[in-house]
Amino acid sequence: MEQINFVDLKKQFSSIEREITDSVLEVLRSGQYILGPIVEKIEKKLSLYSNVNNVITVSSGTDALFVSLHALGIGPGSKVFIPSFTYTATAEVIALVGAEPVFVDVNSKSFNISCKDLEKKIKNHKLKKDIPSAIIAVDLFGLPAKYDQLNIIANDYNIHLISDAAQSFGGAIGNKRVGNLAPITTTSFYPTKPLSCYGDGGAIFTDDDSMAQILRSIRAHGVSDDPYENIRIGTNARFDAIQAAVLLKKLTIFDKELEERKKIARIYNEELYKAVETPIILEGVDSAWAHYTIKTTDRNELKKYLSDCNIPSMIYYPKPMHEQIAYKKYSNDDNLEISKNLCNEVLSLPMHPYMSEEQVLYIAKKIIKFLG
Ligand SMILES: Cc1ncc(COP(=O)(O)O)c(C=O)c1O
């Protein structure tokens, strides 16, 4: 059996090497390396894919969040409600715009923000009417959060809702794809994400045309139609044309890759559900399966055993955000027990579209053998 990799970008590249190199060469010969026609082309394709009016590509998933918060006027005095069980990027952008992150607990099965705890925390944090606040829901490991409820909560409390879909682009709820589930959605094209570049990249999705104009302006130093007329404070978050060329080709195999991820998750679930807590599969909800994450109280021992068997695994995440040194000053430590416990129990197994069924069955067999 071939060596098992946690993700296998080399294999993906070899399957579309010709298409990618031709596409990149075209950009190299064009003389236009930042924004430009190829970036507009991928924005159009992504907008058709997700059925959203506007896609604004940016330089990373972190910048997608930063630019969105800035565009919504989130700053000093604003509170931004986020799950404590997430990647640091979701939290750091809030602090960077001068707002306060408020940590919310998650659901123990979906790993996504708990709507119950969210409402409780919104009520506890008396929000000022004239200062905007926001919720950033994270679709952890690829599973879309509960946007039907989240949109209602955001409307009821007059708070902005951003979907951090860095891990879930390609997922869907019913016939609505990720990108179209919240007023603003951000994603990442970091190389290990389901849809990825060969470098950094990200995008923002919105149906709101005037918001899209603001986002485009902030992405490029706050310019107006006149590039030397700066009408707001912006930044450099522009997307690179070479990465757009990569993305255009990867998009052509994306649906096939998503199917493969789904197939692998199904096999893992069938093999493992008696031995460990396997990820939930919700009726009508499609995960992008960025990661396949199990729960077990023997997590550390299992990780070591798998490593001895040459099976890589990762802990996403070993520490909740509210316990990280950088966020201690914001930490309101109450009712974050699930986030805390998950950090001791979760283990992500190899997951990528180029795994063989034999490899998945082998990993499952080793896990069952170890856990009895
Ligand atoms: C949930 C989440 N949000 C945001 C990001 C940031 O994306 P990027 O690495 O492209 O800046 C990531 C990346 O891992 C992520 O997992």
The ligand as an ORCA input file, in Angstrom:
! r2SCAN-3c Opt
* xyz 0 1
  C     -11.805     28.801     10.323
  C     -10.725     29.563      9.609
  N     -10.867     30.887      9.444
  C      -9.936     31.615      8.803
  C      -8.792     31.033      8.288
  C      -7.761     31.889      7.659
  O      -7.464     31.576      6.318
  P      -6.045     31.941      5.696
  O      -5.064     30.948      6.181
  O      -6.284     31.833      4.218
  O      -5.706     33.318      6.105
  C      -8.612     29.649      8.428
  C      -7.397     29.003      7.907
  O      -6.970     27.962      8.315
  C      -9.598     28.890      9.112
  O      -9.470     27.564      9.278
*
